[in-house]
Amino acid sequence: MTKKIEILSLHPLKPEQQKKSLDISPDISLQVADIKESGPFWPEIDIAFAWGQMNLDPFLSEAPKLKWIQTLSAGVDQILTPKVVERNIPVTNTKGIHGIPISEYVFATLLSFQRNLPKIQEQQKSKIWKKVTGDEIFGKTIGIIGLGAIGNEIARRAKAFGMTVLGSKHSKTTEPLVDQLFGPDELDQLLPQCDVVVLALPSTKATQGLFDLEKFKLMKPTSIFINISRGDIVIERDLIQALQENIITHAILDVFQTEPLPDTSTLWNLPNLTLTPHISASTPYYVDRAIDIFIDNLKSYMENKPLKNIIDPQKGY
């Protein structure tokens, strides 16, 4: 009798999403539970399906059979702990599914600011008919810091809008969507050229605190800064200073050092800041896309083939 592969999903799944996993083989058993109520399942679990912001350390001692963790997210900030690395448990992510919604978010918020839509909406509430002049992004230069799957989708849409695209990447590769490519140690050359700067980097030891006051001082006073990566890549007090002193014109933030953002944070009250509650990747299709990557990897796992999107513990991505 073939031993069943026990899977635990720590995210609620619709019946049709569960069926996708179960239809692969009769040898698959799937449990779905909230992390707080998952304790009884861990002793038999082979595979965990969880968010990268979940810390599974409290359950590892009760999960001797755990052989693989698939995250629903690209980031694995909390899940890739020293204990997981020590156990040599492979962690795979859903890299590749975030580019469409996040790139659309970047241009939705950027165009909204450039065309003065928030001000026009305020006028609508007060029944004020007054023409407001906005700006264009055509012909502007965008700098994308981090040219992974998300960065490339942002570049694709930037080219469609007629922008000049500069990019920064750890390794110099051929990037057909980028007009000029810079290394990570060449930001002092990239930033002064940009009208818009977008952070699309993973959070690692090398990137945490990367954007400080000196980086903002390198940017044009008219520039717009957008962060859709991780909050800890930016030193928030330095960004606040850059906005208060008009070192840069505007910032659009979807991620923060502390989430939810505390109501005591100065960021709430800055007039030249647009903030959103970490929703740039949110889409009705997100979990379905994550499930598809998981299913593809699950088939490889069952056939003893290499898993896709394996995280390098040393790099953190």
C-alpha positions in Angstrom: 0.0 0.0 0.0 1.4 3.4 -1.1 1.9 5.9 1.8 -0.1 9.0 1.4 1.6 12.4 1.0 0.3 14.6 3.7 -0.1 18.3 2.8 -1.1 21.1 5.2 -2.4 24.3 3.8 -2.3 27.2 6.3 -4.4 29.3 3.9 -8.1 28.7 3.4 -8.7 27.1 0.0 -11.9 26.9 -2.0 -13.2 23.4 -2.8 -12.1 23.8 -6.4 -8.6 24.8 -5.3 -8.4 21.8 -3.0 -9.5 19.6 -5.8 -6.6 20.7 -8.0 -4.2 19.2 -5.5 -6.2 16.0 -4.7 -6.8 15.3 -8.4 -3.0 14.8 -9.0 -3.0 11.5 -7.2 -5.1 9.3 -4.9 -2.0 9.2 -2.7 -2.4 12.8 -1.6 -4.1 13.9 1.6 -4.8 17.6 2.1 -5.6 19.3 5.4 -6.6 23.0 5.6 -6.3 24.8 8.9 -5.6 28.2 10.4 -2.0 28.3 11.8 -3.4 28.8 15.4 -5.4 25.5 15.1 -2.8 23.5 13.1 -1.1 21.8 16.0 -2.7 18.4 15.7 -1.7 18.0 12.0 2.0 18.6 12.1 3.2 15.1 13.2 2.1 13.6 9.9 2.8 16.5 7.5 5.2 16.1 4.6 4.5 19.4 2.8 3.4 22.8 4.2 1.7 25.4 2.0 2.0 28.7 3.9 2.7 32.4 3.6 6.3 33.6 3.7 5.4 35.9 6.6 4.5 33.0 8.8 6.9 31.7 11.4 6.7 27.9 11.5 9.4 27.4 14.2 7.0 26.7 17.0 5.7 23.6 15.0 9.0 22.2 13.7 9.7 20.0 16.7 6.3 18.4 16.2 6.9 18.0 12.4 9.6 15.3 12.0 8.3 14.3 8.5 8.3 17.8 7.0 10.2 17.7 3.8 9.2 20.8 1.9 7.6 24.2 2.4 5.9 26.0 -0.5 5.0 29.6 0.2 2.1 31.6 -1.4 4.3 34.7 -1.5 7.5 35.7 -3.2 9.0 37.0 0.1 10.0 34.4 2.7 11.0 36.9 5.4 9.6 35.0 8.4 9.5 31.4 7.2 13.2 31.0 6.2 14.5 30.8 9.8 17.8 29.3 11.0 15.8 26.3 12.2 14.4 25.6 8.8 17.8 26.0 7.2 19.4 23.7 9.8 16.8 21.1 9.0 17.7 21.5 5.4 14.0 21.8 4.5 13.6 23.3 0.9 11.5 26.4 0.7 10.0 27.4 -2.6 8.1 30.6 -3.4 5.6 31.8 -6.0 8.0 34.0 -7.9 6.4 35.0 -11.2 2.8 35.6 -10.2 3.2 39.1 -8.8 4.4 41.0 -11.8 1.0 41.7 -13.4 -0.9 43.2 -10.3 2.1 45.0 -8.9 3.1 46.6 -12.2 -0.5 47.7 -12.7 -0.5 49.2 -9.1 2.7 51.1 -9.9 1.2 52.8 -12.9 -2.2 53.2 -11.3 -0.8 55.2 -8.4 1.8 57.0 -10.5 -0.7 58.1 -13.1 -3.2 59.1 -10.4 -0.6 61.4 -8.8 0.7 62.8 -12.1 -2.8 63.6 -13.4 -3.8 65.1 -10.0 -6.8 62.8 -9.6 -6.9 62.9 -5.8 -7.3 66.7 -6.0 -10.0 66.4 -8.6 -11.9 63.8 -6.5 -11.8 66.2 -3.5 -13.2 68.9 -5.8 -16.0 66.5 -6.8 -17.0 66.0 -3.2 -17.4 69.8 -2.8 -19.1 70.2 -6.2 -16.2 72.4 -7.4 -15.9 72.7 -11.2 -12.2 73.8 -11.7 -9.8 72.6 -14.2 -6.6 71.1 -12.7 -3.5 70.6 -14.8 -1.6 67.3 -14.5 1.7 66.0 -15.9 2.6 63.3 -18.3 4.9 60.3 -17.8 5.6 60.1 -21.5 9.3 60.9 -22.1 10.1 60.6 -18.4 12.9 58.3 -17.0 12.1 55.5 -14.6 14.7 53.7 -12.6 13.8 50.2 -11.5 15.9 48.9 -8.6 15.7 45.2 -8.9 15.0 43.5 -12.3 13.4 40.3 -11.3 10.0 39.1 -12.6 8.3 42.1 -11.0 10.9 44.6 -12.2 10.6 43.4 -15.7 6.8 43.7 -15.8 7.2 47.3 -14.6 9.7 47.9 -17.3 7.4 46.4 -19.9 4.6 48.8 -19.0 7.0 51.7 -18.7 8.1 51.2 -22.3 4.5 51.1 -23.4 4.0 54.5 -21.9 7.0 55.9 -23.8 9.4 56.1 -20.8 13.1 55.7 -20.7 13.9 52.7 -18.5 17.0 52.4 -16.4 17.5 49.3 -14.3 19.7 48.0 -11.5 20.5 44.4 -11.1 23.1 42.3 -9.2 24.4 40.7 -12.4 24.9 42.3 -15.8 22.6 40.5 -18.1 20.9 41.2 -21.4 17.7 43.1 -20.6 15.7 44.0 -23.8 13.2 46.1 -21.9 15.9 48.3 -20.3 17.7 51.2 -22.0 20.6 51.1 -19.6 21.6 48.6 -16.9 23.5 49.4 -13.7 25.1 47.3 -11.0 24.0 47.5 -7.4 27.1 49.6 -6.7 26.2 52.2 -9.4 23.1 53.7 -7.8 24.9 57.0 -7.6 25.0 57.1 -11.4 21.4 55.8 -11.9 19.4 57.8 -9.3 20.2 61.4 -10.5 18.8 60.6 -13.9 15.4 59.4 -12.8 12.1 61.1 -12.6 10.6 58.0 -11.0 12.4 55.4 -8.8 10.7 52.1 -8.1 12.1 49.6 -5.5 11.5 46.0 -6.5 14.2 44.3 -4.4 13.9 41.3 -2.0 14.6 41.9 1.6 18.1 40.5 2.4 21.0 41.4 4.6 22.5 43.3 1.7 19.4 45.3 0.9 18.0 46.2 4.4 18.5 49.9 5.0 19.8 50.4 1.5 17.8 53.6 0.8 18.9 56.2 3.3 19.0 60.0 3.2 22.1 60.0 1.0 20.2 58.0 -1.6 17.3 60.4 -1.6 19.7 63.3 -1.9 21.0 61.8 -5.1 17.5 61.9 -6.6 16.0 64.9 -8.5 14.0 67.3 -6.3 11.1 66.6 -8.7 11.4 62.8 -8.5 8.8 60.3 -7.3 9.8 57.4 -5.1 7.8 54.1 -5.1 8.3 51.2 -2.8 6.5 47.9 -3.6 9.2 45.6 -2.2 9.8 45.5 1.5 9.6 48.2 4.1 13.0 47.4 5.7 14.9 48.4 2.6 14.1 52.0 3.3 15.1 53.9 6.5 11.8 55.4 7.2 13.0 58.4 9.3 15.3 59.3 6.4 12.4 59.1 3.9 10.3 61.2 6.2 13.0 63.8 6.3 13.4 63.7 2.5 9.6 64.4 2.1 9.4 67.0 4.8 12.4 69.0 3.4 11.2 68.5 -0.2 14.4 66.6 -1.1 12.1 64.6 -3.3 8.6 65.6 -4.5 6.4 62.6 -3.6 6.5 59.0 -2.4 4.1 56.1 -3.0 4.5 53.4 -0.4 2.7 50.0 -0.2 5.1 48.5 2.3 6.4 49.6 5.7 8.9 48.7 8.4 6.0 47.9 10.8 2.7 46.6 9.5 0.0 47.5 10.1 1.4 51.0 10.1 1.1 52.4 13.7 -1.4 55.3 14.0 1.4 57.3 15.6 3.5 57.2 12.5 4.4 60.5 10.9 3.9 58.9 7.5 0.1 59.2 7.9 0.2 63.0 7.9 2.7 63.8 5.1 0.9 65.7 2.3 3.4 64.5 -0.3 2.9 60.8 0.4 0.5 58.2 -1.0 0.3 55.1 1.2 -1.7 51.9 0.7 -1.9 48.9 3.1 0.3 46.4 1.3 -2.2 45.6 -1.4 -0.1 46.0 -4.6 -0.1 42.3 -5.3 -3.8 41.8 -4.2 -6.0 40.4 -7.0 -8.9 38.0 -7.2 -6.6 35.6 -9.1 -3.7 35.6 -6.7 -4.4 32.3 -4.8 -5.3 30.5 -8.1 -2.0 31.5 -9.6 -0.1 30.4 -6.4 -2.0 27.1 -6.5 -0.9 26.5 -10.1 2.8 27.0 -9.1 2.3 24.7 -6.1 0.6 22.0 -8.3 3.5 22.2 -10.8 6.0 21.7 -8.0 4.0 19.0 -6.4 4.1 17.0 -9.6 7.9 17.4 -9.7 8.1 16.4 -6.1 6.2 13.2 -6.7 8.4 12.4 -9.7 11.6 13.1 -7.8 12.4 16.0 -10.1 13.9 19.4 -9.1 11.6 21.9 -7.5 11.2 25.3 -9.1 11.7 28.6 -7.3 13.9 27.1 -4.5 15.1 29.8 -2.1 18.8 30.1 -1.6 19.2 30.3 2.2 22.4 32.4 1.9 20.8 35.0 -0.4 17.3 34.9 1.1 15.6 34.8 -2.3 
